[in-house]
Amino acid sequence: MKITTTVNGEQRDSEVEPRLLLVHYLRDVLGLTGTNVGCDTSSCGACTVLLDGESVKSCTVLAAQADGSSITTIEGLAGPDRMHPVQEAFQEHHGLQCGYCTPGMVMAAVSLIEEVPDLDEAKVREGLEGNLCRCTGYHNIVKAVLAAAKTPARSAS
């Protein structure tokens, strides 16, 4: 079936199988490999992207369901010569180690910052509970999200 999406600001027309998951559409059809496949069961959040501005686990969405939608992946979050404030905060506050969860964690954090005013540690931990990290223990991730939430360009993209 034919679908039309806007991915990272660019309209994309593709023929896809009706059962193709959004994560595989992004990675295998469009070549955007920043979105990771972690668990295939929606438990880890490594595949989190923004679908019409809201974070979704792309392993739970069919590509056909995204027809007509706007999708932002980690590759489209900022320009080629700059980082998004959340990415900068992850770097500054050491919110990553191996990096496998980082794209999904960053995308979930961007959505969380947009959706929840007055973030505190408890709200960040609750908001990111669907994204797993096996390396950091979350302390620095929480610090990074709180720092990004306080930047003047809070939701800059």
LOBAMI-797242 format. One line per field, with one value per residue (C-alpha): residue in three letters; x, y, z. Coordinates in nm, 2 decimals. Each point is the difference from the previous one (the first is absolute). Layout:
BEGIN
resn	ALA, ... $
east	X, ... $
north	Y, ... $
up	Z, ... $
end
This chain:
BEGIN
resn	MET, LYS, ILE, THR, THR, THR, VAL, ASN, GLY, GLU, GLN, ARG, ASP, SER, GLU, VAL, GLU, PRO, ARG, LEU, LEU, LEU, VAL, HIS, TYR, LEU, ARG, ASP, VAL, LEU, GLY, LEU, THR, GLY, THR, ASN, VAL, GLY, CYS, ASP, THR, SER, SER, CYS, GLY, ALA, CYS, THR, VAL, LEU, LEU, ASP, GLY, GLU, SER, VAL, LYS, SER, CYS, THR, VAL, LEU, ALA, ALA, GLN, ALA, ASP, GLY, SER, SER, ILE, THR, THR, ILE, GLU, GLY, LEU, ALA, GLY, PRO, ASP, ARG, MET, HIS, PRO, VAL, GLN, GLU, ALA, PHE, GLN, GLU, HIS, HIS, GLY, LEU, GLN, CYS, GLY, TYR, CYS, THR, PRO, GLY, MET, VAL, MET, ALA, ALA, VAL, SER, LEU, ILE, GLU, GLU, VAL, PRO, ASP, LEU, ASP, GLU, ALA, LYS, VAL, ARG, GLU, GLY, LEU, GLU, GLY, ASN, LEU, CYS, ARG, CYS, THR, GLY, TYR, HIS, ASN, ILE, VAL, LYS, ALA, VAL, LEU, ALA, ALA, ALA, LYS, THR, PRO, ALA, ARG, SER, ALA, SER $
east	0.00, 0.11, 0.06, 0.11, 0.17, 0.20, 0.32, 0.24, -0.17, 0.02, -0.30, 0.06, -0.22, 0.05, -0.15, -0.01, -0.15, -0.30, 0.17, 0.32, 0.08, 0.09, 0.34, 0.09, -0.14, 0.23, 0.30, -0.03, -0.20, 0.12, 0.35, -0.05, 0.19, 0.01, -0.32, 0.10, -0.17, 0.04, -0.25, -0.28, -0.25, -0.04, 0.18, 0.32, -0.08, 0.32, -0.23, -0.17, -0.08, -0.23, -0.32, -0.19, 0.20, -0.07, 0.24, -0.09, 0.19, 0.03, 0.00, -0.37, -0.11, -0.05, 0.15, -0.35, -0.14, 0.25, -0.14, -0.05, 0.20, 0.31, 0.28, 0.31, 0.29, 0.32, 0.16, -0.26, 0.00, 0.26, 0.20, 0.33, 0.21, -0.18, -0.16, -0.34, 0.00, -0.09, 0.30, 0.23, -0.13, 0.06, 0.36, 0.06, -0.15, 0.14, -0.35, 0.13, 0.26, -0.03, -0.24, -0.24, -0.30, 0.10, -0.20, -0.32, 0.07, 0.06, -0.31, -0.21, 0.16, -0.08, -0.36, -0.01, 0.14, -0.26, -0.29, 0.07, 0.05, 0.21, 0.19, 0.16, 0.20, -0.31, -0.18, 0.31, 0.04, -0.37, 0.00, 0.30, -0.10, -0.07, 0.35, 0.26, 0.38, 0.22, 0.31, -0.06, -0.22, -0.22, 0.14, 0.19, -0.29, -0.23, 0.25, 0.03, -0.38, -0.04, 0.27, -0.14, -0.34, 0.14, 0.17, -0.16, -0.04, -0.17, -0.17, 0.23, 0.01 $
north	0.00, 0.36, 0.23, 0.36, 0.13, 0.30, -0.12, 0.25, 0.27, -0.18, -0.16, -0.36, -0.22, -0.37, -0.34, -0.21, -0.33, 0.05, -0.18, 0.20, 0.16, 0.36, -0.07, -0.22, 0.25, 0.27, -0.23, -0.23, 0.21, 0.35, -0.09, 0.20, -0.23, 0.23, -0.16, -0.32, -0.34, -0.12, -0.25, -0.03, -0.01, 0.38, -0.05, 0.19, 0.32, -0.01, 0.06, 0.31, 0.27, 0.30, -0.07, 0.32, 0.15, -0.28, -0.27, -0.35, -0.33, -0.06, -0.38, 0.03, 0.20, -0.12, 0.21, 0.01, 0.16, 0.29, 0.08, 0.37, 0.06, 0.20, -0.21, 0.14, -0.24, 0.07, 0.10, 0.27, 0.15, 0.27, 0.13, -0.16, 0.27, 0.01, -0.21, 0.03, 0.13, -0.35, -0.15, 0.27, -0.07, -0.38, 0.08, 0.26, -0.22, -0.33, -0.14, -0.28, -0.28, -0.26, 0.22, -0.27, 0.13, 0.37, 0.08, -0.13, 0.15, 0.34, -0.02, -0.09, 0.28, 0.26, -0.11, 0.00, 0.35, 0.12, -0.17, 0.04, 0.35, 0.04, -0.32, -0.14, -0.31, -0.22, 0.12, -0.07, -0.35, -0.07, 0.15, -0.21, -0.32, -0.17, 0.06, -0.24, 0.06, -0.27, 0.21, 0.33, -0.06, 0.29, 0.26, 0.19, -0.04, 0.16, 0.28, 0.06, 0.01, 0.25, 0.21, 0.00, 0.09, 0.31, 0.13, 0.30, -0.19, -0.28, -0.15, 0.12, -0.22 $
up	0.00, -0.06, 0.29, 0.02, 0.31, 0.09, 0.16, 0.15, -0.21, -0.33, -0.17, -0.07, -0.23, 0.04, -0.08, 0.31, 0.11, 0.22, 0.29, -0.01, 0.33, 0.01, 0.15, -0.30, -0.24, 0.15, 0.01, -0.30, -0.25, 0.08, 0.13, 0.33, 0.23, 0.30, 0.12, 0.16, 0.02, 0.36, 0.13, -0.27, 0.28, 0.08, 0.34, -0.06, -0.18, -0.22, -0.30, 0.13, -0.26, -0.02, -0.20, -0.05, 0.29, 0.25, 0.10, -0.11, 0.00, -0.37, 0.05, 0.10, -0.30, -0.35, -0.27, -0.16, 0.31, -0.04, -0.35, -0.01, 0.32, 0.08, 0.16, 0.16, 0.07, 0.18, -0.33, -0.05, 0.34, -0.07, -0.30, -0.12, 0.18, 0.33, 0.27, 0.15, 0.36, 0.13, -0.19, 0.14, 0.35, -0.04, -0.11, 0.28, 0.28, -0.12, -0.06, -0.22, 0.00, -0.27, -0.18, -0.12, 0.19, -0.05, -0.32, 0.15, 0.33, -0.16, -0.21, 0.31, 0.20, -0.28, 0.01, 0.38, 0.02, -0.25, 0.18, 0.37, 0.15, 0.32, -0.02, 0.31, 0.06, 0.08, -0.32, -0.22, 0.15, -0.05, -0.35, -0.12, 0.17, -0.33, -0.12, 0.14, 0.04, 0.12, 0.05, 0.17, 0.30, -0.13, 0.24, -0.27, -0.24, 0.24, 0.07, -0.38, -0.06, 0.29, -0.13, -0.35, 0.13, 0.16, -0.32, -0.17, -0.32, 0.18, -0.30, -0.28, -0.30 $
end
